[in-house]
Amino acid sequence: MKKCFIYIFLFGFVTVNLFGQSVRIGETIQLTNKSDGYFMSPKISPDGKIFFSSQGYKGIFYLEKETKRIININDELGAGYEFTFSPDGKNVIYRSDRYINGLKYSTLKEQNLTTKEVRILQEESRHMDVPQVLNDGKIVYGIDDRLQILASDRVSKVDITLLNEPVVKAVNNEIIIYNNGIRRTVQPQGERYYVWTSLSPDKTKLLFYAVGKGTFISDLNGKILVELGDIRSPQWSPNGNWISYMLDEDDGEIVLSSDIKIISHDGKISHQITSTDQIKEIYPVWNDSNLVYADSDGIIYITYLIFE
Amino acid sequence: MKFITNILVLVFFIAINVNSQSLLGVKICVDPGHGGYDAANDRFIAATGFWESEGNWDKALHLKQMLIDLGAIVYMTRSGNTNSDDPGLSVRAAVANNNNVDIFHSIHSNGFQGTSNYSLMLFKGTDNAPANPASKLYGERVGPKIYAAHRTTALYNRGDMSFLGYNLGVLNPLNMQGVLSEGSFHDYIPESWRLLNTYYRKHEALAITRGLLLHLNGGTLQTGAIAGIVRDPSKTVTYYAFPGNDQKVPINNIKITIQPGDLVFNGDDKNNGFYLFNDLLPGQYKVIFEREGFFKDSSTVSVVANQTVFADKFINFDTTIAPIVDSYYPDPSIDSVKTSDVVKIKFSRPMNRATVESSFSMNPSTTGTFTWTSDNMSFTFKPDLPYQPKQIYTVTLTPLALSIWNVGLSENFSFSFSTKFRNRLNIENSYPGENSIEISTTVQIRLRFDAPIFQGSLAGNVKLVDDVGIQQTVTNVKVTAVEGKGFIYFEPRYPLNNNAIYTVILNGKITDTDSIPMVDTVSINFRTTTENYVFGNVIDNFETIGGWRNPNISENSAAIDTSISKFAITNEKKVTGSNSGRLIYQFTGSNGIAAVPNLTKPSIGSNTDSKVGLWVFGDLSMNILEYFFADAQNNTVAQFVDTISWTGWKIKYFPIGNILLTGEKFLTELSVKQTNIGSVSGTIYLDDFQNDILVNAKEDQVEIPNEFVLNQNYPNPFNPSTIIDWQIPSAGFVTLKIYDVLGNEVATLINDYKSAGKYTTEFNTSKFNLSSGIYFYSLTTQGKVYTKKLLLLK
């Protein structure tokens, strides 16, 4: 565990009017220091803790709010990629990867954040995709592109007729939507890769990035509602009004610049959250109404936004 | 027996299984680095036309097919090689992450100053602390395969942080093992040429496939490959190459056959000489190399499974084959050839220069010089003079043209072409014209040609010399082209002498932009002004703007573009001081006037004998120069001064008494008035406006050798009589008159029709009541006036 240095490097507020609602861009705080290690891929637990991983998605860490210390949860390879939480925020659910003869194998695990006790939810398998935890505690994930639904008891598996909310996965060249017991596929922008796919907080709209086309919002039938342009790693705000994203530019080998922006869900208004020449901010996530993100040097930040 | 049979079947099955290869069910993301044709980040090599984005894409396509054939599931991060299909690095990583692939491979080639060619595998992290150890392990396995395929100078497997000092953008977000491979260097020119060969790219894809099979425990390929480079040992490349085989020229369009199987590989024309046969069963093969004009050759190689065996080859010219003409120029299909053009011929083999030149002929007969390439395979014939216009020329080479191995052409070779109508650059007009007189000593010489001038041909070929051949330095040289015509303007750097003969010499080597020369040297003689001028009282020296204003505020201005027509003080030209006034004008109609008002209206006095005028640097526009005057009652008149038919500085004056106003007079405006034949635009300069110009005398007037002659009188000074010799080349009406310094006629010596010839006329002052002083005698005939000065001393 390391004591974290905290820097506040932006004071004062910039106010922006959006949707008749003012957005004040508050202070930005550096949550980790370069000497603490290289951190990336921040996530926010339901109870507001800031989690992140280290280089190569190795291990899971969180920032202890009271002590400002960085707490290491585990050191497992791949654990830091798209890990998630139980609805009560007491457990983290993640994949742990291993390479056997060059092939990637994953084990689905749940770890208690207090006791650090680890429970295996799915034995080591090939082609296991990222887990999602539903509101009722079910855990869904894919193995060989087949949806697995783990009941809230974490033991029994159920079929899609018992899903109480829509689930979306992007596989190969299509988006798969499981809803009302039915599996449907849509290709809102034709046959192409779809990444950074997610449902709106009210589960009525789809946010996705179509490679070669950009980011869109569609309904659950794939009908395009809003075209947002070439914005990367889009993330819904908890209230669904906003989408955060990164604006990264590269020369084919290195990232030349990257900043964080937000855009209204109708695509009409966007606002620059960071604008730094030396710092390349990447992969923002929402922490309530604030934004947490890393930079290319492995430092984690939070920028406060005040919606009035 | 059945048991034994089963055992044998089982053994056979196991053997097949052990040796077979498969990537069934393995998910692989192939990332062709870069994308499209953006010079800023898609790595273009101008010397070869190589785009890294294109090479990476082609390698990836080959790799994708090989991996699919092995049962793998392949994800490509882009679907083509266009600017619109060039995903960001974060998007490429997201494709791999989202599809949960086992391994990621980003394909690149490298570049650094054109003098390196090693293979480099990069994984995320540092050398000793990779972010994912499997990535480093994969680099250790695939690197040697690529290194072996491209036969580069070295191999490195490094962490990006250690090697580059930063994380590669595409590796950083990856959630699986992955490397970025820089197979070889695309700016090392021999390698750049090879990377243009799709089979060379395929060979790298094959190497990556072997590496993936090794890393993923997918077995080994049951087949092997033969590859190599075919070169000409007699030729050395002209670009930088490492010592060794790369310094020899690769052979294009090579045909290679392997036996057994009679498989044929046809090489490309991209200067790499590379060939590849893959999917060959292990065993011994004969490789046969063929290229028209070369001796057929072969090698024997043993193919080993899962490997490439190299069979490079040097093949030699077939010296027994008769040379042929591979290509020639001018192309007969071209409608007409420039008369300045050259003949070019390229042979299939090195030639004996002397035999070719002696067997070469042109009809009509044409002399010229031969220039050969260092390989003795092609020459250029440049005629000494331009071809005749509108003429068909036939070029012939006989069988006496021999290769360096003394084998001649098998038959006569000839071709014909026709030439264009022009074979000379012609001067159409000049200022000054030939034998013109009264030219400003600061003349701007203007030459117009019938075609745009090639500026590079002017150096040393345009001269201005005085009457004893001393070259005058010139300045403000301008070479322009307008509507298909060529123009040269220049000025003497220092004022020329008064009343002196100068010659513009245009050497025949001056060419137009089609390299057509003048051929003949042209000389243009002119004589400078004879006017002697003594400064009067300077009223305005044009050093400052004073009361002068732009033409747009004058009521007399008409039909001008006011955005262009401007008056300003400038240091571009001057008679005295540092500056002069400059009027730029542009007429928009047919009766334009660009009038420059002077709001201070300087007085010129009221002395009617006084002469008023100013220096004007003319623009040869043939428009009219006018001065505007006013009297004390503000009555105004426009006074015609002259048609602007000169360049350089000239003083333009007249007696104040000519102004049809009474009393004290004031200068109110200067103007340029458009004429029917005048230019619609131009620029004149003005300096030193003055009155009381005291002397306006002419002396030593024109004498043009071999034409009209008015000799200096003798004796001179004289009293009371003197002799004037003169001659005219053709008959005409002649007057010979005497004037005083004020221009008043004081005597008429001849007023008669005279035949051509030499004449002597006496001027005896006793018949006239003349006082001592300078007088002028002036011969007028056939529209020309010749004047000289004489001095009477009593």
Chai-1 contact restraints between the chains, C-beta under 6 A:
chainA,res_idxA,chainB,res_idxB,connection_type,confidence,min_distance_angstrom,max_distance_angstrom,comment,restraint_id
A,Q55,B,A131,contact,1.0,0.0,6.0,A-B,restraint_1
A,G56,B,A131,contact,1.0,0.0,6.0,A-B,restraint_2
A,G56,B,N132,contact,1.0,0.0,6.0,A-B,restraint_3
A,Y57,B,N175,contact,1.0,0.0,6.0,A-B,restraint_4
A,Y81,B,N175,contact,1.0,0.0,6.0,A-B,restraint_5
A,Y99,B,A134,contact,1.0,0.0,6.0,A-B,restraint_6
A,N101,B,N217,contact,1.0,0.0,6.0,A-B,restraint_7
A,G102,B,H215,contact,1.0,0.0,6.0,A-B,restraint_8
A,G102,B,L216,contact,1.0,0.0,6.0,A-B,restraint_9
A,L103,B,D102,contact,1.0,0.0,6.0,A-B,restraint_10
A,K104,B,D102,contact,1.0,0.0,6.0,A-B,restraint_11
A,K104,B,M176,contact,1.0,0.0,6.0,A-B,restraint_12
A,H127,B,N100,contact,1.0,0.0,6.0,A-B,restraint_13
A,D129,B,N100,contact,1.0,0.0,6.0,A-B,restraint_14
A,A170,B,N98,contact,1.0,0.0,6.0,A-B,restraint_15
A,Y193,B,V95,contact,1.0,0.0,6.0,A-B,restraint_16
A,V195,B,A94,contact,1.0,0.0,6.0,A-B,restraint_17
A,V195,B,N98,contact,1.0,0.0,6.0,A-B,restraint_18
A,V211,B,P87,contact,1.0,0.0,6.0,A-B,restraint_19
A,V211,B,V91,contact,1.0,0.0,6.0,A-B,restraint_20
A,G212,B,D85,contact,1.0,0.0,6.0,A-B,restraint_21
A,R232,B,S90,contact,1.0,0.0,6.0,A-B,restraint_22
A,D248,B,S90,contact,1.0,0.0,6.0,A-B,restraint_23
A,D250,B,G88,contact,1.0,0.0,6.0,A-B,restraint_24
A,D250,B,L89,contact,1.0,0.0,6.0,A-B,restraint_25
A,D250,B,G169,contact,1.0,0.0,6.0,A-B,restraint_26
A,D251,B,N41,contact,1.0,0.0,6.0,A-B,restraint_27
A,G252,B,G33,contact,1.0,0.0,6.0,A-B,restraint_28
A,G252,B,H34,contact,1.0,0.0,6.0,A-B,restraint_29
A,G252,B,N41,contact,1.0,0.0,6.0,A-B,restraint_30
A,I254,B,G169,contact,1.0,0.0,6.0,A-B,restraint_31
A,V255,B,G169,contact,1.0,0.0,6.0,A-B,restraint_32
